[in-house]
Amino acid sequence: MAIKMFAELLKYPYVVVYDYATGNKLHRTSCSYVTKKNFDLKVLINAEKNGYYQPIEILDEVTDPTVVPCKICKPDTR
């Protein structure tokens, strides 16, 4: 379920940012890289041509081997 509104995304503890250019990253939604500006650019302005945001409720939901954890917010540590 790709999300279309930034406020909806913030209801989840984690998000995978799928990015076809730089790689797929798992973040905490509180991460400094998860911003409304970045979301709007990727999802709304660029119409998801370069990727999308996938909200995650629990870490076990991440099964895609191409997804790596963000080195800033370290979402894989509990």
N, C-alpha and C positions, 0 to 999 in steps of 0.2 A: 504494500500500500504506500505509494508515493504521496507525499503531503503537499498541499498547495498553499497553506497559510502558516506563516512563521509562528503565530500564537498557538496553533495546534501542536506544532513540533515541541514546544516547550512543556507540554503536558507529559512528555516521556523523559526518562532519565538518560537515555542514550540515543544516538543517531549515527547511521552510516551515511557518509557523504560519498556517493558514487561519482567519481570524476574520471572521465575517459582520458584526460590529458595527464593528470598528475597521480592517479591511482586512488584506490578506495580506502577511506579512513573511517575508523570507529572513534567517535568522540562522546564525551559527556555533553549533554545539552548546555551545561554551564561553561563549556570551554570558550576561551577567547576567540577561537576560530569559527565558532558557530554564532554568526551575527545575522541580524535582519538584512543588513546590506549585502552580505555574501549570499544569503538565501534568495533575496529578491533578484540578484544578478543571475544566478544559476537557474532558478526555477521560473521566475516570471519574465524577466527581460530577455533572457536567452532561450526561453521556452524549453528548458531541459535538453538542449542540443548537446551539451557537454557533460551531462550527468543529472543527478537528482538526489534528494534527501529521503532516507528510509528510517522512520522512527523505530526504536527498539525498546521494548519493555524490560526484558531481562537479557543478560549477556549470552545465555545459552541459545538465543534465537539467531545469533550470528553464526551461520554455517558456511558462508562463502569464503573459500580459501584465499581469495584475492584481497580481502579486507585486512588491513593492518591497524593496530591501535595507534592513536595520536601520541606522539612523544611528549606533548605539552600537558595534556589533561590525564593521561595514563588511565583510560577507562577499564583496562583489564585488571586493575588492582582493586581490591575491595577493602 
